[in-house]
Amino acid sequence: MTDETKTTIRAFIVENFLFGDDSQPLPADLSLIDNDLIDSTGILELVGFLEERFAISVADADIVPTNLDTIERIAGFIERKQAA
């Protein structure tokens, strides 16, 4: 997984869920769900962004914390989808 992918995901999260406030660190392994940075509606926004930006298709069964809870997990998920 590339740093560019993680940077793109981080930028989307900061812009859309932190309202552009990047003054707080956002580690790649921070749980977005447990730390209330993203809710169920936000997950759907994130999925739409991932599908458009990375040209992947996210099935309903893929929308689980294992794939979408941290920047690291999201980047790994994208990598797996693109390799398939």
Secondary structure, DSSP 8 states (H G I E B T S, - for coil): --HHHHHHHHHHHHHHHSTT---S---TTS-TTTTTS--HHHHHHHHHHHHHHHT----GGG-SHHHHSSHHHHHHHHHHHHH-
